[in-house]
Each structure stands twice: as structure tokens, then as C-alpha cells.
Amino acid sequence: MKKISFRTDVLPLKNELFRVAQRITLNREEAEDVVQETMIKVWNRRESWEEIENIEAFCLTICRNLALDKTRRMDNRNPSLEATRTDAADGSYGADPEEQAIQRDRIRLVRRLIDRLPEKQRSIMQLRDIEGKSYRDIAQLLSITEEQVKVNIFRARQSIKKEFTKTEQYGL
């Protein structure tokens, strides 16, 4: 086992932990609290770090569990991610303001569709498509099989694609 340092191995994970927590809680302040609680819990377990095979998976698991607990306590009355985040105009679609507005609307729609997914699918999508984790890492993190990860990511993508297409064709 490698020697784990809080400063070099755990602290750099804070941004990744924040993204996972915010994706689950849908609230910036709650996500910050979850990350802080995660760091405290990891620090308090420092005597057993030598036994931990993957410190990143360990930290992400604690963060995910704390975020889920916080979400359950909040009785699932979360504001949309839209209320906690603003979009910067993306110049990749040209200087046409109308095209930029359409693109921002599409991004908001996809975020809303992701927010409506069941928690497991939403978490798996976050870890795979946003964090770039491998199926194996996600399976280890969530204590499920790689096949379950693949099935959930497929279903989540299909659901989002179906709803996005329906909205794009017929409007809201």
C-alpha cells in the first residue's frame, strides 16, 4: 500500500467532490457543506488510510453518501440547478446572439432532464459523462456491477434523448 497524504492525495479531490455533491443536492451551499463534512470524515479515518486501496473512490463514496443523506433530510425539495448556476455565452456557436440563446436553452433543457432522472441514473451519468470515470471505477464506487452501470447509463441517456427530442419537436 502506498503512503497517503492528505495534502497531496485527498485535498486535490475537493473540486471533484464538490461537483458530485452539487449534482446530487442541486444546491451550491449544501454541496459545499457536504465536501467539508467529507474532508472531516476522511481526516478522522486517517489511521486506517493504509488499508484503503483507492483513496479517491473512498472519498467519493463518503461524499455521495453524505449528499444522499442531506437530500433525504431536505425531503427532496431542491431548487433546480438553474437557480444555482448561470451560463456564460459560449462563443463556439458563432457571434449570432439568436443561436447562442437557442444553445443556452438547449443546455438548460438537458440539465432539467438530467435533474429529473432517478438518483442512481443521475449519479452514474455525473460520474461517467461529466467526471469521466470508467465503468469499473463507477461500479466500485457505487458497489454495483459494471453491467448495472452500463444499463443505468444507457437508460439515462435514452430517457434524456427521448424527452429532448419530444421537446425539440413539439416545444414545451
QUIGI-V997836 format. One record per pair of residues at least 6 apart in sequence whose C-alpha atoms are under 7 Angstrom apart, sorted by sequence separation. I is the first residue (numbers start at 1). J is the second residue. D is the distance in whole Angstrom. If there is no record, write none. Layout:
i: {I	I}
j: {J	J}
d: {D	D}
This chain:
i: {22	25	93	127	128	139	93	139	114	22	21	90	136	139	89	127	135	18	21	18	135	18	42	17	14	38	38	38	124	35	125	34	124	121	34	121	34	121	117	21	25	17	21	24	20	24	4	17	21	25	114	3	113	1	26	26	26	27	26	28	27	61	57	24	23	20}
j: {28	31	99	133	134	145	100	146	122	31	31	100	146	149	100	138	146	31	34	32	149	35	59	35	35	59	62	63	149	63	153	63	153	152	66	153	67	156	156	63	67	60	64	67	64	68	49	63	67	71	160	50	160	50	78	79	80	81	81	84	84	141	141	123	126	126}
d: {6	6	7	6	7	5	6	5	6	5	5	7	6	6	7	7	6	6	7	6	6	6	7	6	7	7	6	5	7	7	6	6	6	6	6	6	6	6	7	7	6	6	6	6	7	7	7	6	6	6	7	7	6	6	6	7	6	7	5	6	6	6	5	7	7	7}
